[in-house]
Amino acid sequence: MLDTIQSLIAWTPMGLPAFLFVITLVVFFHELGHFAAARYYGVKVLVFSVGFGKEIFGWNDRHGTRWKLSWIPVGGYVKFAGDADVSSRPDEEAASRMSAAERSATLMFKPVGQRAVVAAAGPFANFALAIVLLTGLFMYSGHSVMSPVIGQVTKGSPAALAGIQSGDRVTQIDGTEVTDFQQLPEIISLSGGQRLTIGLIRQGRDLTVNVTPKLMKTTDVLGNPTSQMVIGVRPDAKTPVRRESYGPIGAFSAACSETWNIIHGTIVGVSQMITGRASADQLRGPVGIANMTRQVADFGFLPLLNLVAILSVSIGLVNLFPIPLLDGGHLLYYAVEAVLGRPLGERAQDVGFRLGLVLVLGLMLLTTWNDLVRLNLF
């Protein structure tokens, strides 16, 4: 444990600026989405905060909004007129004392459709940030492609048992065309342990084999321990890597496709964790993200921007989950209101927010535990 603590102390000065850059950028654009949508509909914004807790510094703009940076850099919030707290829970008591002019600038008195747009604008701002960053990265550095030729097959692995051999070229997996070796771990990791039909070319002959991936302890691309579905193959080190270049339209299309792949992979991964077909030790909390940020920053600024894009999509998507306290919880309440023709009662909303708080705190505890285990503290 002493070695682990010493290593934590060693990387913190280097990793902290990178972590603050990544998390601040993602949080700022998320909250900016809420802010811009609210301002568009004439809602008064009281506070725009990056971080929670005590204010480090801030200023007031000409519209009366307090822009501030706070000490706890793991999130942020926009507080609207009529909000009871930073979770945007309506303050019914304060609303009852408002004048007609004050109500016209209060979120809770806006049409349900406008409130839904304000709630959804944060996550969609995260998606937009990712697409912009990925478009720039694809235009600048292109995309590396490695031919999907099997180099090594681990003895006793699912691939070996299925008869896959070194030199086989993968052409498709469950009907999905494979042109890049990097597609293999992406598809296999999302299989949930279900049998895969893999098309191969071996010495000019087409073959089809069935392989059932296995959940195994392994390491990710940064060398961190994780659990992942694998079949036990590695690329051929002698296979040349070609680089594809993109123009603006091609880069934008590739960025949209990559953003969708992250969204799809996250949804499938979470559903598999819930059903027990994937391990929850893949989840990372603030400590894990900080460690990962430090590792990525060692490779340079461009990989760090790529990490910003990935985290931006993931955080935006998680915020759309229908959990009270998150943006998706607000959207759930608004959907119920649209169906019933009236908002849920204050008691029902309060219970929902309490349950949401328990779920969010539970998830934070789980991810923090995973982080500490990954750092060999337990």
Buried (B, 14 or more C-beta within 10 A) or exposed (E): EEEEEEEBEEBEEEBBEBBBBBBBBBBBBBBBBBBBBBBEBEBBBEBBBBBBEEEEEBEEEEEEBBBBBBEEBBBBBBBBBBBBEBBBBBBBEBBEEBEEEBBBBBBBBBEBEBBBBBBBBBBBBBBBBBBBBBBBBBBEBBBEBBBBBBBBBBEEBBBBBBBBBEBBBBBBBEEEEBEBBBBBBEBBBBBBBEEBEBBBBBEEEEBEBEBBBBBBEEEEEEEBEBBBBBBBBBBBEEBEEEEEEBEEEBBBBBBBEBBEEBBEBBEBBBEBBEEEBBBBBBBBBBBBBBBBBBBBBEEEEBBBBBBBBBBBBBBBBBBBBBBBBBBBBBBBBBEBBBEEEEBBEEEEBBEBBEBBBEBBEEBEEBBBBBBBEBBEEE
